Amino acid sequence: MLKRNEGIDIVKEIGGIKTIEEAQHVFKHNLDKEHLSRLQHITNPHALLKIANAIVMCEPDSVYVNTGTEEDRKFIRKLALQKGEEAELPLEGHTIHYDLKEEQGRIVDRTYYIVNEGEHISSLANKMFRADALKEVQEKMMGIMHGKTMMVGFYIRGPAGAPVSNPALEMSSSAYVLHSAEILYRNAYTVFDREADRLGHFFTNIHSEGLNRPEDLPNARVFMDRSHQTTYSFNCTYAGNTLLLKKGNHRFVVDKAVYENRGTELSEHMFVTGIEGPGERVTWCAGAAPSGCGKTTTAMAGNYFVGDDLAQMWIAEDGSIRSINPECGIFGIVEDVNWEGDPYLMEILRNPGAEAIWSNVLIDEKGEPHWTGDGDEPPQSGKNFQGAWKQGMKDKNGKEIPVSHPNARCTVASKALKNFSEMAESPEGVETLVITYSGRDSDTMPPVWTAKNPDYGVVIGACIVSAATATEVGATGVKRAPWANAPFTPGALGDYMDAQFAFFNNTNIAEDKRPIMAGLNYFLTEEARGGSSKKLLGEKRDVKVWMAWLERLAHREVGVITTPIGNIPHYEDLKELFSSIIDKPYPVELYERQFSLYLDNILARIDLQMEAYGKEENVPEKFFAILKEQREGLLKLREEYGSVIKPSALEAN
């Protein structure tokens, strides 16, 4: 089990500041009159000690206390330009940031949980014992901000007043990091004390890019101290490694859901969006997918956008599951974002009026961003993630260098989107009636299927399999991606699974408010269903139909075909939705290719999960029982129909 405040607090050990009086002395010595005055607004003693010790450890030349005013935001943007962390683009409010070409994703091999003796962490993660981590941080972060300004920001992950929001400090010498934080999170300077007191905690994040040289990357580290809810990051610049409010703090909230509030709240790697149904009804949906697997696209498929990456959930007094987005912006992958599939996002990326930070895309001679799959004619030359670029250019291995890195991103505020919902700022959250799980599955599962009850829904989430994406440095091949949250799950997967079963079976959930739980897969290829092309068997925009069908099912307005893996749609329901939702014909031949069950592939998928989870500790037995039942049902169908079974046969079965 995880223990709070166990072992030494590394930043306090290095800084040596133990009292508020000592902290005030540090502030008077390191802050000018203006910023000392700003810091006096903060009275939380634990926060003041964290800030003082971070200053002593990092030894910045100056400290800038960011209060979230427009004047402060302008200072941070200007500093990012002056330092060369960003460069202005012709479109007003747009800038470009380039990470080191060797650091284009999360450095998972150099990311560690700090653990105490006897603590267990996820089998999919790295750990370092506290004493060793102390030596690493002390060696590499002492004096790391010489010649730099430490910026201190006060944020809240979620709307102020929400029961599952989380206050957090972000301290960094990188203006790019603070600039990103100001777009992606709610500045909570004026309410930080109140919210930290109300919720009983806050997170601390300390980062410095160091000298930002390729030769320093082997010494880059990301540490997460679960006991003291503090993260450390150094010698790196990619936002997934440095903007610790994001996935670093997400891990702490996963811990909170699993070990402190098991069965009553969840912290998930999920989008939140509202689907408009008949009679102008809005049904709120949340869905998980690994990074780079379509969460933003699916979120944009909704009529009312709340979030595209993270979700906090809890059970409200009225028996509903409520969701909020801890963020208020998008740090989204732009590969294959185009007018056809993502018109709302394209409007703010291609037109003036919204602030945007681009990262690792190509900038042509006119200062216009380009990326793979944007739908435009690619330029002949420009600058991209690896430096000067021209068409046909190849890397040292003879592989053609693409226009943009697959993990190229844009950072924009959610409120700039045409389909942004004001409900995103409601502390009451949105009532969530559909939960989906998906990954990059090219050859196995149908586009959409639903669980027959919450336990089977948890199993869908546990069994995500996905092709590796460019979000992780060095990742290749196809791998398990449990709940799409596994990279951010600190504790044992068995504990996390038990928390999922406990939450979705909580008797406080009203029966008429219990959500539909489903699998989504719009990465099926033609090749996997008898064709010769590796193209998708369908289009990105088809996800609007899959989500519309789930919306109708949540209100019991469509029927289902029962299968051993769950329920799939009837053809006539989908045909009508394709016509009414996206004005597209849907031939029965395509339906049969998409929804036929390729039994050998599914059985292999089940065997993979049974074997992998069999090596984990404390996995609830019901998980194995459900997979065994599904396996037996599929084997029975194979004996009767062969290795491929069409939906029509399933209807008759």
Phi, psi and omega in degrees: 000150179278134178245129178286145175056035179268131180079177183291146172274110193302313182295326178287325178295317180288317182288325177076008180271120187245342184234160178295326178298316177295322179297317180297326177295319177299316182296315181296330182279334189246346182249143174283177187301317182297313185280335171295319178297318179297317183292335179293345175291335181270126183244351181299115187296325181292321178294318180296322178292321178298315182295314182298316181291326176295321178297314180297319182292313188272339176055055177289159175287330179208165180233130179245117179268113184272117181262000177085006177286164178298326177298318179292320179298320178296320178299315182295316178299316181295319180296321178300322178288317181298323181280351182080011177287334176223161174226144181289147173246161183301325179290122187305133179085358181258136176225163178239135176238135175244128170278165172303141185298338178274357182231075184251017179190187180294132180272074188297332181285345180242021179250128188226146163271135173276124186235156172263162177305132176090351179277142178256141174236172180303142178292348181264007186237170176257151178226157173218132180293152189304317182296321179290320179295323177303314180297317181297311182295317181297318182292321191257344181252344177299118178073015185293342181257020173305132179078005184237167174258128171274123175261135182242119179241148180244120187228168170225132181271088184122164179297139175302135180096345179287144184292342182241019173285163185219116176290154181203147171262139172235115178243126183205153171268359181264118176292329176300318179296313180291324176300315178297318180299322181292335177273322190269342185227162182272120177292127187241025182308316185285341184237010187300311181301314182299314183289321177296322178290317181297317186268345174079016180193168166206161178256152179237135181228127182232124183220147165214136177287351183064221181273354175056055180239146178304324182291346179273347185300324176301336178263007175290144178214150167233118179246139175236113180265098184294323183296322183250011175047050182227137176245151178229136179214136182206154179064031178212160184229338180301133189301328178295341177257344190241326178278081193289346171302335187279258188285335175298310180286332175303321179297321179295324181285329172299314176305316183299320180290323185278318190253344180248322185233042184301129178092351182239344176211161177223153172233113193234156175272074191223147167280164172224123182212157180253129179256128179277126178251189180304146178068028179062022175291142176244124178245126185269135184233147173231142184213139181262143170200143176302157177306135179083012184240023169102012179298316181296316179300317181292320177300320180288341178290343178282164179274339184225105187275131172246314181195161184238003188220315187230150178216138170252133184233150174207166179263117183278169183296334180277006177087007179263157170271126182249145181229142170231161173260120179295342180256166174232023179207181183238126169249080195253143173292134184259348178305129180069010169282123183208175184296327182292314186263336188222060186297324182295317179290320180298326180302321182271345178274334185251355182235153178290161174123338181235143176285141179211136170252118175269150174220129170065021171269175174269136174248121182278183185293343177269358181083020181260134179287144174223150179208161180299127177083017181281353178087355180262161173293122183293146179290167178283330183203172179163198176239131177228202190299339183248007178115209179300140185222147169214157183302138179087357181295140182237153179275184185296342179264006179083008180270136181295133181277123182289168178304315181224160176291145179302339179257019175300145190227165166230144177242116182219158178280139181300323184296345178284343182286142180296328182262018178297137178254134176296342177297343178298337180257010179276124177293345177280348181071185179245140179290122191253118185247354178225131176236127180238157177225133181207165177206187177271086182249105187277342193218009189240292191271155178289172183298327179206139174206154185237155179276149181279343175200172185303322180299317179291331175293319177299322180294322175303313180297321182292339190251021175300133173237136186214145169294141179299146179242175185280007182284345179240126180299125176085001183283136179217163171078188179255136183212165174290145178219066186309124178057007187062006185248356186302321179296345184242019179256106185290319186274185181298140180298330176297320177295317180297317179297318179299322178295324178294312177302316182296319182292307187285347174259006182303127183290350176282349175283123179293142184301323180279359178243009180285130187283153166289134178243129192217160169258142175238143176205098176251031176248012174302140180252157176299321181303322183285348182237036172097355180267186181248352184263149175271006179292159178297143175275076187131194182230162179302321185292346178300337181301334176300325180287315180300319179291322178296321178296318178297322178299315179295320181295323179299334179255015173059041182253357175225159177263182182220159169257125183275132177226168178298333181269353182139197185255137178240163185284158168281149182300313186299324178295316180291320180302316179294319181290321176302320181289313186278331185270314183234012175052057185221135176291152181225090183293149182296331178298320178293318177304314183294323179292321183284325188250002169294144179266119176270093196297321181298318179296317181292319178298319178297323178296316178296316179299320177302315182290319179300316181293314184294313181288338176295342179267353182271156178272144169061027176288127181304138185297331182297334177300310181293325180296320180292315179296322178297317179297316179297319181298315181296321178295321179291320178297322179296318178296321181296321178299325185273322189242351186096190189279347177234127181236127182280157178301325181298323178291324178293323177297320182283338187293000000 
